[in-house]
Amino acid sequence: MSLQVEKLEKNMAKLTIEASADEFDKAIQKAFQKNKNKFNIQGFRKGKAPLAIIEKMYGAGVFYEDAANEIIPEAYEKAALESELEIVSRPEIDVVQIEKGKPFIFTAEVAIKPEVTLGQYKGIEVEKKEVSVTDEEVLERINREREQNSRMLTIDDRPVQKDDIAVIDYEGFVDGVPFEGGKGENYSLTIGSNSFIDTFEEQLIGKSIGEELEVNVTFPEEYHAKELAGKPALFKVKINEIKVKELPNLDDDFAQDVSEFDTLDEYKENIKATIKENKEKELKTAKENEIVDKIIENATMDIPEPMIETQVRQMADDFAQRMQYQGLSLEQYFQFTGMDAQKFIDSLRPQALKRIQSRLVLEAIVKAENIEVSEEELEKELTEMASMYKMELDKIKEMVGDKEKEQIKADIAVQKAVDFITEQAKEVEVEVEK
């Protein structure tokens, strides 16, 4: 295999890769052996016709595509290593020469990691902010816990009121015709939750158990089911049950039931401390992001388009995998949100660009400040990984190869760069206009 490297504009490069005629011939032989059973040639049992006969019947190029696919992946991988380029995109492959008895030549156009010229990255000014926790925030958190520990009581001596849970049967009609998804039995609907369209819930207030009624509503113009959007509908509804949610009393007994504390005051203090800790983490992250954003503004870099496309594709794949864990396909997600594949991809682009910019400037700071990662720091990270995955440290070390270790060390170095620029930043008071 031979290689030529040509640097292009905007941090792109073209690799011209040549496999010898002998290598291409071997690839054709492999393709022939893999596919010969697919050919029925008169005078030969299936799979027994020689290569020359198949080529005569179907043309000399009958196995070219499969032979090219046999050569390209390994040849490109070797060429990428030999080029010593920092390639940051998938290759755009173009076959230049493919003919039996001649070298097989193809090109791979790739994006290469751009150089970053740093501007100011020390002493970045950020607004000084303080964390506080209000009594309302503490009460809100406690009330969520009360909701989780509530119990349902059945009411039979009064009609439906706001905040009740009405257990209903319903069927919806548009222009007198039932529509798909418009029917339910023994559905628990919280009155005032606004989970049903228009004034559906309000029209149940004052109705009693066993009562049947007609509810008139109009679907919103932006409703996800296009065939229903903006249309008036009639629902036939029957009230089966009325329930109320009874919350536990807010006292020491409640604190003992839901926590390790003996008194409500101790429980409240713990909740307050937890909220404060979470806010401080959020503030720290926001501060770091603000500093990095300003460093990006001060820096110069020319990011190639395929690098952004590769990042977008990776983020889309990660998102699809997370949806799959939740039992949803991307197609179902698009149906629920009214989004299509192109809009989804376009929505990821700004975040993808920011990720690339952030990583590049932080790596540039690692280089500028000679930030290094010790073996002890790597060991600590591997220990934390072992704890996270509930595995023995030795097992983790067996699984993590040299390449992965270098990536982990690079990630640690980037985080150290974040810590460095945060320590160097200046917090300034911002006067509030009266």
Secondary structure as GFF3:
##gff-version 3
##sequence-region A 1 434
A	DSSP	beta_strand	2	7	.	.	.	ID=ss1
A	DSSP	beta_strand	12	19	.	.	.	ID=ss2
A	DSSP	alpha_helix	21	35	.	.	.	ID=ss3
A	DSSP	three_ten_helix	36	38	.	.	.	ID=ss4
A	DSSP	alpha_helix	51	58	.	.	.	ID=ss5
A	DSSP	alpha_helix	64	83	.	.	.	ID=ss6
A	DSSP	beta_strand	92	97	.	.	.	ID=ss7
A	DSSP	beta_strand	104	111	.	.	.	ID=ss8
A	DSSP	beta_strand	125	127	.	.	.	ID=ss9
A	DSSP	alpha_helix	135	148	.	.	.	ID=ss10
A	DSSP	beta_strand	151	155	.	.	.	ID=ss11
A	DSSP	beta_strand	165	174	.	.	.	ID=ss12
A	DSSP	beta_strand	177	190	.	.	.	ID=ss13
A	DSSP	three_ten_helix	202	204	.	.	.	ID=ss14
A	DSSP	beta_strand	212	218	.	.	.	ID=ss15
A	DSSP	beta_strand	232	246	.	.	.	ID=ss16
A	DSSP	alpha_helix	252	258	.	.	.	ID=ss17
A	DSSP	alpha_helix	264	298	.	.	.	ID=ss18
A	DSSP	alpha_helix	305	325	.	.	.	ID=ss19
A	DSSP	alpha_helix	330	337	.	.	.	ID=ss20
A	DSSP	alpha_helix	341	368	.	.	.	ID=ss21
A	DSSP	alpha_helix	375	388	.	.	.	ID=ss22
A	DSSP	alpha_helix	393	399	.	.	.	ID=ss23
A	DSSP	alpha_helix	402	424	.	.	.	ID=ss24
A	DSSP	beta_strand	426	428	.	.	.	ID=ss25
###
